[in-house]
């Protein structure tokens, strides 16, 4: 695939680095959005996580309203809104307000997981049953709200999502297993596969999505992307330290210890069991690191494997300037991504 045809986007989780506050983490997300807008990135998505001290992004719909005011060209969106935590009507109203403010620039990326542990999810939405059918019905309702209609046999037909605006957001389903890809195909939505969560089965899931895609009134053709952890640097020692930190974070999370802000000096002497080392090797498939030329080659190969023309980069670094620099080097390798 010609690298000039590969678009590069951002998924940011407002990571709380060691030694900084959550307020500073949010300010860094704002600065990153403004910076990647200037660099010509295609879209800037932010995530929804709850009850974790290491990620400050809990309310994408609130932060997006500010990010839109601070940027000019980049698309802004959720990566994603975790639908089990919300009513379809409230999601529709939140996103319609964003469309009123920034028409034609808004992406609604949606996830089927709660973005947290089950206890917290129950507090966010006490009626949540984690049923697949509930998610499907939410998608039906959302589409109807965005088009000011509804099944005459249902109460939703008498309700309008306010404000009533003329534009409809681009709708994407996020998937790390492939099942949501089938829903995206059925509803005629875009699909973004979270390779940074699950590095297995993604190309097959995207192929199945394309094969089953049914055009909708909002989207005539399938649209797919892949999201992956990326770190680009010209400093080999920084690359090595970054990978060591990612290894540690994955290991802590898989053992149920949560993810706490740490620096390289905190973990440089950590040793791992044989089983932990095996998991580390598996989880390294979720991350692409290297110098600019290596990154260009690896990401181009990933795009070919998935048969997509858009890669969404997730970058978490110990130093914020390294995060900015990584996105700058990435943009330089792929030209003007838009």
Beta strands, then each sheet from edge to edge (+ up, - down):
strand 1: 7-12
strand 2: 43-46
strand 3: 75-82
strand 4: 106-111
strand 5: 170-175
strand 6: 190-194
strand 7: 224-232
strand 8: 287-290
strand 9: 310-314
sheet 1: 8+ 7+ 6+ 5+ 4+ 3+ 2+ 1+ 9+
end
